[in-house]
Amino acid sequence: MTPNSDKNPGAPKGDDLPGLQQTSPEERKRAFGILFFCLLCVGMGQSLFFAILPPIARDLGLSEVQVGAIFSLSALLWVLSSPYWGRTSDVIGRKKVILIGLAGFGVSTIGFAIFIWMGMNGMVSIALLFPMLVGVRAIFGTFGSGTMPAAQAYVADRTTRAERASGVATIGAAFGMGTVIGPGVAAALIVFGLLAPFFTVGSLAFLSALAIWFLLPERTRPREREDKKKRLKVMDTRVWPFLTVGVLTAMGQSIVVQVSAFYFQDTLSLSVEDAAQMVGIGMMAMAMATLFAQLVLIRRFNLSVQMMLRSGTVVMLVAFALMIAGGNYATLVMALVAAGLGFGLLRPGLSAAASLSVEPDEQGAIAGFIGSTAAMGHVVNPFIALPLYQIMPEAPFILAAVLMAVMGVFIVLHPLVSSVRSGVDDDDDHDGHTVPKG
């Protein structure tokens, strides 16, 4: 028998969160654990691509521009597809979209490894291999982008307003933890073959899909909105303010990821080998700081969305100031740690704030929109940050600091963004959605 809200302490009254009413606390705990493992695998897959592909591609004869094109196209398709999958999960259910995303991720990862193997064994020419790699990676950008927004919406369906920020942070931390351990897992698996990490992570994606299929409860799927013309759109007043914050955050984050290696090497006059090692340590420290923010600070102190957004912005400003100051390795690593801490607060704060601002049957749509912004920086910055770096190494970080300052002012002054609160209080309407002040 399906448990009702009376058997689920903390379940809201009415039909505003049917997913919370239809599952017990034990089922939700198990479901969130399964989602955590799935997103951990996706994060591992992302980071091992960045860690392993460049040297393999160079050995095959692919240029840096071609490698960048493979990643940029995938990121662009992610930006375009994520909102679609989020909206689709509002109609057909979260579980199906999560499965589609994991299947796309698995096919793309294993297919990529097979094509690389064919190139290494001379079965295809470089001229043919490049479009093959672009195409198979495009599968990830197009279909793999469904997993994150659907998983976030699944959590939103089954958490109260007061629990939303912590739940979203945990989902984000799973992906972040995957990116941290991905390079280490890749290094351990390479002893079994250069392509072993790809085949292993791709297989884990399919195992995750099986776990979702058999173990993830979804008794009540989201209902399609009666008036499709009223579906959530980019220019909806509840959407574009958070998209603005998301794009600015992504721009700052991608500047750190894409420029730091060059900046370390040039500022500290390092050899290629020393730069790779020292940047790797710094990036690991940044990732650990992100996890600390998401798994410790947010959960331990139950930070509000406003605290996450505002403090995250301030910490990011400090990070870019340290990066501009530079001068020595310790300062640059401190900058990366601050950046990781800031991103670890900003991204879950943004996701939770956006989730709290829309209706229950719009959770997938808003998660898709916010998810699309995460890849935006990787699409745009190769044409902005890297050319600026060639003019002046500090220029990208100056730009990032300006963007963070603008974002901070926007967060404080915009009536919707500044008024979103977690938890039900006097500013909430009868559906539990925050009413902007002013």
C-alpha positions as CSV (number, residue, x, y, z in Angstrom):
1,M,0.0,0.0,0.0
2,T,1.3,3.5,-0.8
3,P,2.1,5.4,2.3
4,N,0.2,8.6,2.8
5,S,1.4,11.9,4.2
6,D,0.3,11.0,7.7
7,K,2.9,8.2,7.7
8,N,5.6,10.5,6.5
9,P,6.6,13.1,9.1
10,G,7.3,16.5,7.6
11,A,5.3,15.8,4.5
12,P,3.5,19.0,3.4
13,K,-0.3,19.1,3.3
14,G,-2.1,19.0,0.0
15,D,-0.8,17.9,-3.4
16,D,2.1,20.3,-3.7
17,L,4.7,17.7,-3.3
18,P,3.2,14.3,-4.2
19,G,6.7,12.6,-4.5
20,L,7.3,13.4,-0.8
21,Q,3.9,12.1,0.2
22,Q,4.2,8.8,-1.8
23,T,7.6,7.7,-0.4
24,S,8.7,6.9,3.1
25,P,11.8,8.5,4.7
26,E,13.7,5.2,4.3
27,E,12.8,5.0,0.6
28,R,13.9,8.6,0.1
29,K,17.2,7.9,1.9
30,R,17.9,4.9,-0.3
31,A,16.8,6.7,-3.5
32,F,19.1,9.7,-2.8
33,G,22.0,7.3,-2.1
34,I,21.4,5.7,-5.5
35,L,21.3,9.1,-7.2
36,F,24.5,10.0,-5.4
37,F,26.3,7.0,-6.8
38,C,25.0,7.7,-10.3
39,L,26.1,11.3,-10.4
40,L,29.5,10.3,-8.8
41,C,30.0,8.1,-11.9
42,V,29.0,10.9,-14.3
43,G,31.5,13.3,-12.5
44,M,34.2,10.7,-12.8
45,G,33.6,10.4,-16.5
46,Q,33.8,14.1,-17.0
47,S,37.1,14.5,-15.2
48,L,38.8,11.5,-16.8
49,F,38.1,12.9,-20.2
50,F,39.9,16.1,-19.3
51,A,42.8,14.1,-17.8
52,I,43.3,11.4,-20.4
53,L,42.1,12.7,-23.7
54,P,44.7,15.5,-24.4
55,P,47.8,13.3,-24.3
56,I,46.1,10.5,-26.2
57,A,44.8,12.9,-28.8
58,R,48.3,14.4,-29.2
59,D,49.8,11.0,-29.7
60,L,47.2,10.3,-32.4
61,G,48.0,13.5,-34.2
62,L,45.0,15.6,-33.2
63,S,45.7,19.2,-32.5
64,E,44.8,21.2,-29.4
65,V,42.2,23.1,-31.4
66,Q,40.6,19.8,-32.4
67,V,40.5,18.6,-28.8
68,G,39.0,21.9,-27.8
69,A,36.4,21.5,-30.5
70,I,35.4,18.1,-29.2
71,F,34.8,19.5,-25.7
72,S,33.2,22.8,-26.9
73,L,30.6,21.1,-29.1
74,S,29.6,18.7,-26.3
75,A,29.3,21.7,-23.9
76,L,27.2,23.6,-26.4
77,L,24.8,20.6,-26.9
78,W,24.6,20.3,-23.1
79,V,23.5,24.0,-22.9
80,L,20.8,23.5,-25.6
81,S,19.6,20.1,-24.4
82,S,19.5,20.4,-20.6
83,P,16.4,22.6,-20.5
84,Y,14.5,20.2,-22.9
85,W,15.3,17.2,-20.7
86,G,14.3,19.1,-17.6
87,R,10.9,20.0,-19.1
88,T,10.5,16.4,-20.4
89,S,11.0,15.1,-16.9
90,D,8.0,17.2,-15.8
91,V,5.9,15.3,-18.2
92,I,7.2,11.7,-18.4
93,G,8.8,11.5,-15.0
94,R,12.2,11.9,-13.5
95,K,13.2,8.2,-13.6
96,K,12.9,7.8,-17.4
97,V,14.9,10.9,-18.1
98,I,17.7,9.9,-15.6
99,L,17.8,6.5,-17.4
100,I,18.1,8.2,-20.8
101,G,20.9,10.4,-19.5
102,L,22.8,7.5,-18.1
103,A,22.4,5.4,-21.2
104,G,23.7,8.4,-23.3
105,F,26.6,8.8,-21.0
106,G,27.5,5.0,-21.1
107,V,27.1,4.8,-24.9
108,S,29.2,7.9,-25.5
109,T,32.0,6.9,-23.1
110,I,32.4,3.3,-24.4
111,G,31.9,4.4,-28.0
112,F,34.6,7.1,-27.5
113,A,37.0,4.4,-26.2
114,I,36.2,2.1,-29.2
115,F,36.9,4.9,-31.7
116,I,40.2,5.8,-30.0
117,W,41.2,2.1,-30.1
118,M,40.4,2.0,-33.8
119,G,42.6,5.1,-34.3
120,M,45.5,3.7,-32.3
121,N,45.4,0.6,-34.4
122,G,45.4,2.4,-37.7
123,M,41.9,1.2,-38.6
124,V,40.7,4.7,-39.4
125,S,42.5,7.8,-40.6
126,I,42.9,11.0,-38.5
127,A,40.6,12.8,-41.0
128,L,37.9,10.3,-40.2
129,L,38.6,9.8,-36.5
130,F,38.1,13.4,-35.6
131,P,34.4,13.6,-36.8
132,M,33.8,10.2,-35.2
133,L,35.0,11.5,-31.9
134,V,33.0,14.7,-32.2
135,G,29.9,12.7,-33.0
136,V,30.1,10.2,-30.2
137,R,30.9,12.9,-27.7
138,A,27.9,14.8,-29.0
139,I,25.8,11.9,-27.7
140,F,26.9,12.8,-24.2
141,G,26.1,16.5,-24.6
142,T,22.7,15.7,-26.2
143,F,21.4,12.8,-24.0
144,G,23.8,12.7,-21.0
145,S,22.6,16.2,-20.1
146,G,19.3,14.8,-18.9
147,T,20.6,13.1,-15.8
148,M,21.5,16.1,-13.6
149,P,18.3,18.2,-14.0
150,A,16.1,15.1,-13.6
151,A,18.0,14.0,-10.5
152,Q,17.8,17.5,-9.0
153,A,14.1,17.6,-9.8
154,Y,13.6,14.2,-8.2
155,V,15.2,15.5,-5.0
156,A,13.1,18.7,-5.2
157,D,9.9,16.6,-5.4
158,R,10.8,14.8,-2.2
159,T,12.2,17.5,0.0
160,T,10.5,20.3,2.0
161,R,11.5,23.9,1.4
162,A,13.7,23.8,4.5
163,E,15.5,20.6,3.2
164,R,15.8,21.8,-0.4
165,A,19.2,23.5,-0.2
166,S,20.8,20.6,1.7
167,G,19.3,18.1,-0.8
168,V,20.5,20.0,-3.8
169,A,23.9,20.5,-2.3
170,T,24.3,16.7,-1.8
171,I,23.4,16.0,-5.4
172,G,26.0,18.6,-6.5
173,A,28.6,17.2,-4.2
174,A,28.2,13.7,-5.8
175,F,29.1,15.1,-9.2
176,G,31.9,17.2,-7.6
177,M,33.3,14.1,-5.7
178,G,33.4,12.2,-9.0
179,T,35.5,15.0,-10.6
180,V,37.9,14.8,-7.7
181,I,38.4,11.0,-7.7
182,G,38.1,10.6,-11.5
183,P,41.8,11.4,-12.3
184,G,42.9,9.1,-9.5
185,V,40.7,6.2,-10.7
186,A,42.0,6.8,-14.2
187,A,45.6,6.6,-13.0
188,A,44.9,3.4,-11.2
189,L,43.1,1.7,-14.1
190,I,45.6,2.7,-16.8
191,V,47.9,-0.1,-15.6
192,F,45.3,-2.4,-17.3
193,G,45.4,-0.4,-20.5
194,L,45.2,3.2,-21.7
195,L,41.5,2.9,-22.5
196,A,40.5,0.9,-19.4
197,P,39.2,4.0,-17.5
198,F,36.7,4.7,-20.3
199,F,35.4,1.2,-20.5
200,T,35.2,1.0,-16.7
201,V,33.3,4.2,-16.2
202,G,31.0,3.5,-19.2
203,S,30.2,0.1,-17.6
204,L,29.4,1.8,-14.3
205,A,27.0,4.1,-16.1
206,F,25.0,1.1,-17.3
207,L,25.2,-0.5,-13.8
208,S,23.8,2.7,-12.4
209,A,21.0,2.7,-14.9
210,L,20.1,-0.8,-13.8
211,A,20.0,0.4,-10.2
212,I,17.8,3.3,-11.1
213,W,15.5,1.0,-13.1
214,F,15.0,-1.6,-10.3
215,L,15.5,0.4,-7.1
216,L,14.5,4.0,-7.6
217,P,10.9,4.6,-6.5
218,E,8.7,6.9,-8.5
219,R,5.1,6.0,-7.9
220,T,3.7,9.4,-8.8
221,R,5.1,10.9,-12.0
222,P,4.8,14.7,-12.6
223,R,1.6,15.6,-14.4
224,E,1.7,17.5,-17.7
225,R,0.5,21.1,-17.4
226,E,-3.0,21.7,-18.7
227,D,-1.9,24.7,-20.8
228,K,1.3,24.0,-22.6
229,K,1.6,27.6,-23.6
230,K,2.3,28.4,-20.0
231,R,5.3,26.2,-19.7
232,L,8.4,27.7,-18.1
233,K,10.3,29.9,-20.6
234,V,13.7,31.6,-20.5
235,M,12.2,35.1,-20.2
236,D,9.8,34.1,-17.4
237,T,10.4,36.6,-14.6
238,R,11.0,33.6,-12.2
239,V,13.7,32.2,-14.6
240,W,15.9,34.8,-16.2
241,P,17.2,36.3,-13.0
242,F,18.6,32.9,-11.9
243,L,19.9,32.2,-15.4
244,T,21.8,35.5,-15.2
245,V,23.4,34.4,-11.9
246,G,24.1,31.0,-13.4
247,V,25.8,32.3,-16.5
248,L,28.0,34.7,-14.5
249,T,29.0,32.0,-12.1
250,A,29.8,29.6,-14.9
251,M,31.9,32.3,-16.6
252,G,34.0,32.8,-13.5
253,Q,34.4,29.1,-12.9
254,S,35.4,28.3,-16.4
255,I,38.0,31.1,-16.4
256,V,39.6,29.4,-13.4
257,V,39.6,25.9,-15.0
258,Q,40.7,27.0,-18.5
259,V,43.3,29.6,-17.6
260,S,45.0,28.5,-14.3
261,A,47.4,26.0,-15.9
262,F,48.8,28.6,-18.3
263,Y,48.9,31.2,-15.5
264,F,50.8,28.9,-13.1
265,Q,53.3,28.0,-15.7
266,D,53.9,31.6,-16.9
267,T,53.8,33.3,-13.5
268,L,56.1,30.8,-11.7
269,S,58.3,30.0,-14.8
270,L,57.6,26.3,-14.6
271,S,58.5,23.5,-16.9
272,V,55.7,21.5,-18.5
273,E,56.1,18.6,-16.1
274,D,56.3,20.9,-13.0
275,A,53.3,22.9,-14.1
276,A,51.2,19.8,-14.6
277,Q,52.1,18.5,-11.1
278,M,51.7,21.8,-9.3
279,V,48.4,22.7,-11.1
280,G,47.1,19.2,-10.4
281,I,47.7,19.7,-6.7
282,G,46.0,23.1,-6.8
283,M,43.0,21.8,-8.7
284,M,42.7,18.9,-6.2
285,A,42.7,21.4,-3.4
286,M,40.0,23.5,-5.2
287,A,37.8,20.4,-5.6
288,M,38.2,19.4,-2.0
289,A,37.2,22.9,-0.9
290,T,34.1,22.6,-3.1
291,L,33.2,19.3,-1.4
292,F,33.8,20.8,2.0
293,A,31.4,23.6,1.3
294,Q,28.7,21.3,0.0
295,L,29.0,18.4,2.4
296,V,30.1,20.2,5.6
297,L,29.3,23.9,5.6
298,I,25.9,23.8,4.0
299,R,24.7,20.6,5.7
300,R,26.3,21.2,9.1
301,F,25.1,24.8,9.5
302,N,22.0,24.5,7.4
303,L,22.9,27.7,5.4
304,S,20.1,29.6,3.8
305,V,20.1,30.2,0.1
306,Q,20.8,33.9,0.7
307,M,23.8,33.1,2.8
308,M,25.1,30.7,0.1
309,L,24.7,33.2,-2.7
310,R,26.1,36.2,-1.0
311,S,28.9,34.6,0.9
312,G,29.9,32.6,-2.2
313,T,30.1,35.7,-4.3
314,V,32.3,37.5,-1.7
315,V,34.6,34.4,-1.4
316,M,34.9,34.4,-5.2
317,L,36.0,38.0,-5.3
318,V,38.7,37.2,-2.7
319,A,39.8,34.2,-4.9
320,F,40.2,36.4,-8.0
321,A,42.0,39.1,-6.0
322,L,44.5,36.5,-4.8
323,M,44.9,35.2,-8.3
324,I,45.6,38.7,-9.7
325,A,48.1,39.3,-6.9
326,G,49.8,36.0,-7.6
327,G,53.6,36.1,-7.1
328,N,54.1,32.7,-5.5
329,Y,52.7,29.2,-5.5
330,A,51.1,29.4,-2.0
331,T,49.1,32.5,-3.0
332,L,47.9,30.8,-6.2
333,V,46.8,27.7,-4.4
334,M,45.0,29.8,-1.8
335,A,43.2,31.4,-4.7
336,L,42.1,28.1,-6.0
337,V,40.9,26.9,-2.6
338,A,38.9,30.1,-2.2
339,A,37.5,29.6,-5.7
340,G,36.5,26.1,-4.9
341,L,34.8,27.2,-1.7
342,G,33.0,30.0,-3.5
343,F,31.7,27.7,-6.2
344,G,30.7,25.1,-3.7
345,L,28.4,27.7,-2.1
346,L,27.2,29.5,-5.2
347,R,26.0,26.5,-7.3
348,P,23.8,24.7,-4.8
349,G,22.5,28.1,-3.5
350,L,21.5,29.0,-7.0
351,S,19.9,25.7,-7.7
352,A,17.9,25.7,-4.5
353,A,16.8,29.4,-4.9
354,A,15.6,28.7,-8.4
355,S,13.8,25.6,-7.3
356,L,12.0,27.5,-4.5
357,S,10.8,30.1,-6.9
358,V,8.7,27.9,-9.1
359,E,5.7,25.5,-8.9
360,P,6.1,21.8,-8.0
361,D,5.2,20.8,-11.6
362,E,8.0,23.1,-13.0
363,Q,10.9,21.6,-11.0
364,G,12.3,19.7,-13.9
365,A,12.1,22.7,-16.2
366,I,13.9,25.0,-13.8
367,A,16.6,22.4,-13.1
368,G,17.2,22.0,-16.8
369,F,17.6,25.7,-17.3
370,I,20.0,26.1,-14.4
371,G,21.9,23.0,-15.5
372,S,22.4,24.5,-18.9
373,T,24.2,27.5,-17.5
374,A,26.9,25.3,-15.9
375,A,28.4,24.5,-19.4
376,M,27.9,28.0,-20.8
377,G,31.4,29.2,-19.7
378,H,33.1,26.4,-21.5
379,V,31.3,27.4,-24.7
380,V,32.1,31.1,-24.4
381,N,35.4,31.5,-22.6
382,P,37.7,30.0,-25.3
383,F,36.7,33.0,-27.4
384,I,37.0,35.6,-24.5
385,A,39.2,34.5,-21.7
386,L,42.0,32.9,-23.7
387,P,42.4,35.8,-26.1
388,L,42.5,38.2,-23.1
389,Y,45.2,36.1,-21.6
390,Q,47.4,36.6,-24.6
391,I,47.1,40.3,-24.1
392,M,47.7,40.3,-20.4
393,P,47.9,37.2,-18.2
394,E,45.9,38.8,-15.4
395,A,43.2,40.1,-17.7
396,P,40.9,37.0,-17.5
397,F,40.9,37.2,-13.7
398,I,40.2,40.9,-13.7
399,L,37.2,40.2,-16.0
400,A,36.1,37.4,-13.6
401,A,36.3,39.8,-10.6
402,V,34.2,42.4,-12.4
403,L,31.6,39.7,-13.3
404,M,31.5,38.6,-9.7
405,A,31.1,42.2,-8.4
406,V,28.2,42.7,-10.9
407,M,26.6,39.5,-9.8
408,G,26.9,40.4,-6.2
409,V,25.1,43.7,-6.8
410,F,22.4,41.8,-8.8
411,I,21.9,39.2,-6.1
412,V,21.4,42.0,-3.4
413,L,19.2,44.3,-5.5
414,H,17.0,42.1,-7.7
415,P,13.6,41.7,-5.9
416,L,13.1,38.0,-6.6
417,V,16.7,36.8,-6.1
418,S,17.1,38.8,-2.9
419,S,13.8,37.6,-1.4
420,V,14.0,33.8,-1.9
421,R,14.0,32.0,1.4
422,S,14.1,28.3,2.4
423,G,11.6,27.2,4.9
424,V,8.0,28.3,5.2
425,D,7.4,31.7,6.8
426,D,5.2,34.7,6.6
427,D,6.5,35.6,3.2
428,D,5.3,32.3,1.7
429,D,2.0,32.0,-0.1
430,H,-0.4,29.1,0.4
431,D,1.5,26.8,-2.0
432,G,4.8,27.3,-0.1
433,H,6.4,29.5,-2.8
434,T,8.2,32.7,-1.9
435,V,6.4,35.9,-2.7
436,P,8.9,38.6,-3.7
437,K,8.9,41.7,-1.7
438,G,8.4,45.0,-3.4
